[in-house]
């Protein structure tokens, strides 16, 4: 069990909210922003090399030079960001795999089963007292709690690099994402709700939506958060904090998440097929 905080303080209503990872952890593939894929330059990178790695044609380096106002395409400063238009990145179809199911869960009206492959546009419903976990081609895992309803709106990979290109829309419920756990980065990974859009790389975070609004909570990594109605209001959110946007478009201050509950030690050895786990209530937790 992770020692990271795992419970939120309260629901925060919101308008549109976007999350983009920031800081030194962004070296290499760094997710998307608007209509562009963002790459943070590493030592030895060149525009020709980036065009070869990601774009439809190696000649795309000319576009990158103009778009990013680069003087010398062979001398890129490590840590600077290069924008690559998503329209210039070829993609290929991908699939997700169901790695865990408990209780009642369905895909396009059919019972969900472990090992099942999911394609783009799949509609998923998780029943009460049920759960499921999906795994993408890069090892990203998406855990879905009870009473969740969503659609996999985009499920592809960047054709030349194999980076994931995934968009998930949650109508209700939530998703706990462990993104790109192997450290290779992600092309695009977005989870949206009716009130919020999140886009991150190389981190773990939660998104949830209910009648009280939408919220996002950072478990690992660091993200920059900005309200859609206030593009200049970005703030940094570290692991262990959550943030929201009011219905008026006002960005809240990061709020510390509650600590994880302490789970009582289990008897050893475990010889039965079922065990009972006990923990003490955490003050301030709603559930």
SULRAJO-V907048 format. One record per residue. N is the residue number from 0. SS is DSSP state (~ for helix, > for strand, _ for the rest). PHI is phi in whole degrees, 0 to 359 (* if undefined). OMEGA is omega in whole degrees, -180 to 180 (999 if undefined). Layout:
{{N	SS	PHI	OMEGA} {N	SS	PHI	OMEGA}}
This chain:
{{0	_	*	-180} {1	_	288	176} {2	_	272	-180} {3	_	292	176} {4	_	302	-176} {5	_	229	-180} {6	>	237	179} {7	_	262	179} {8	_	285	-173} {9	_	199	175} {10	_	286	176} {11	_	239	179} {12	_	293	-178} {13	_	197	166} {14	_	261	180} {15	_	295	178} {16	>	224	180} {17	>	238	180} {18	>	235	176} {19	>	228	179} {20	>	299	177} {21	_	219	179} {22	_	100	-175} {23	~	295	-179} {24	~	292	-176} {25	~	273	-177} {26	>	306	-178} {27	>	87	-179} {28	>	303	-172} {29	>	232	177} {30	>	77	-175} {31	>	234	174} {32	>	215	-176} {33	_	64	-178} {34	_	263	-177} {35	>	240	167} {36	>	274	-177} {37	>	254	177} {38	>	240	177} {39	>	265	-171} {40	_	298	173} {41	_	252	-179} {42	_	303	178} {43	_	95	179} {44	_	291	173} {45	_	227	179} {46	~	295	178} {47	~	296	179} {48	~	296	179} {49	~	292	178} {50	~	297	178} {51	~	296	-175} {52	~	284	-171} {53	~	239	-166} {54	_	265	-180} {55	_	299	-178} {56	_	225	176} {57	~	300	179} {58	~	295	179} {59	~	298	-180} {60	~	298	177} {61	~	297	178} {62	~	297	180} {63	~	298	-180} {64	~	296	-180} {65	~	290	-176} {66	~	297	-175} {67	~	259	178} {68	_	54	-179} {69	_	267	-180} {70	_	285	-177} {71	_	241	-178} {72	_	294	180} {73	_	263	-178} {74	_	233	179} {75	_	259	-178} {76	_	279	179} {77	_	305	180} {78	_	97	177} {79	_	283	-176} {80	>	256	176} {81	>	247	177} {82	>	270	177} {83	>	238	-179} {84	>	303	179} {85	~	301	180} {86	~	294	-179} {87	~	259	-180} {88	_	251	179} {89	_	291	-179} {90	>	234	178} {91	>	228	179} {92	>	299	177} {93	_	222	177} {94	_	222	170} {95	>	244	-177} {96	>	240	176} {97	>	279	-178} {98	>	251	179} {99	>	202	175} {100	>	217	172} {101	>	224	178} {102	_	81	-174} {103	_	263	177} {104	>	213	-177} {105	>	222	175} {106	>	234	-178} {107	_	51	177} {108	_	84	179} {109	>	256	180} {110	>	301	177} {111	_	281	-180} {112	_	228	176} {113	_	300	-178} {114	_	94	-179} {115	_	295	176} {116	>	265	180} {117	>	250	179} {118	_	252	178} {119	_	301	180} {120	_	83	179} {121	_	299	176} {122	>	254	-174} {123	>	239	174} {124	>	229	178} {125	>	249	-176} {126	_	282	178} {127	_	294	-180} {128	_	55	-179} {129	_	228	180} {130	>	196	177} {131	>	205	177} {132	>	227	177} {133	>	250	177} {134	>	233	179} {135	_	272	-174} {136	_	296	-179} {137	_	264	-180} {138	_	94	176} {139	_	303	179} {140	>	243	-179} {141	>	238	180} {142	>	266	-175} {143	>	247	-180} {144	_	279	-180} {145	_	299	176} {146	_	59	178} {147	>	252	176} {148	>	227	-176} {149	>	209	173} {150	>	229	173} {151	>	278	-173} {152	>	281	179} {153	>	213	-179} {154	>	214	-176} {155	>	219	174} {156	>	227	171} {157	>	292	-169} {158	_	301	-174} {159	_	271	-176} {160	_	250	-179} {161	_	80	178} {162	_	294	-178} {163	>	287	177} {164	>	224	-169} {165	>	233	175} {166	>	225	-178} {167	>	237	178} {168	>	250	-179} {169	>	261	175} {170	>	279	175} {171	>	203	-179} {172	>	92	-176} {173	>	199	179} {174	>	204	177} {175	>	248	-173} {176	>	250	169} {177	>	250	-167} {178	_	268	175} {179	_	43	-175} {180	_	295	-180} {181	_	277	176} {182	_	81	-178} {183	_	274	-180} {184	_	87	-178} {185	_	221	178} {186	_	286	176} {187	>	212	175} {188	>	217	-177} {189	>	233	170} {190	>	237	-179} {191	>	239	171} {192	_	235	177} {193	_	300	-177} {194	_	243	-167} {195	_	209	173} {196	>	232	177} {197	>	239	177} {198	>	217	-174} {199	_	220	177} {200	_	215	170} {201	_	58	-178} {202	_	209	174} {203	>	233	-179} {204	>	207	180} {205	>	239	173} {206	>	231	177} {207	>	215	-179} {208	>	218	176} {209	>	209	-177} {210	_	296	-179} {211	_	273	-179} {212	>	127	-179} {213	>	232	179} {214	>	206	176} {215	>	224	-177} {216	>	229	-176} {217	>	266	-180} {218	>	259	177} {219	>	222	179} {220	_	92	180} {221	>	219	-179} {222	>	231	171} {223	>	262	-175} {224	>	239	176} {225	>	222	176} {226	>	282	-178} {227	_	300	-178} {228	_	280	-178} {229	>	228	-174} {230	>	300	-180} {231	>	266	-174} {232	>	259	-175} {233	>	296	176} {234	>	220	180} {235	>	267	179} {236	>	240	-178} {237	>	269	177} {238	_	302	180} {239	_	93	-179} {240	>	230	175} {241	>	234	-177} {242	>	209	178} {243	_	212	178} {244	>	232	-179} {245	_	289	179} {246	_	296	177} {247	_	273	179} {248	_	87	-179} {249	_	270	-179} {250	>	280	179} {251	_	283	172} {252	_	285	177} {253	_	303	-179} {254	>	245	-179} {255	>	297	175} {256	_	284	176} {257	>	290	178} {258	_	291	176} {259	_	293	178} {260	_	292	177} {261	_	273	-178} {262	>	269	180} {263	_	296	-180} {264	_	298	179} {265	_	270	178} {266	_	294	179} {267	_	237	-6} {268	_	282	177} {269	_	267	-175} {270	_	248	-179} {271	_	258	-179} {272	_	274	180} {273	_	224	178} {274	_	228	177} {275	_	252	180} {276	_	253	-179} {277	_	236	175} {278	>	210	178} {279	_	275	178} {280	_	296	178} {281	_	266	180} {282	_	306	179} {283	_	94	-179} {284	_	284	180} {285	_	269	-178} {286	_	182	999}}
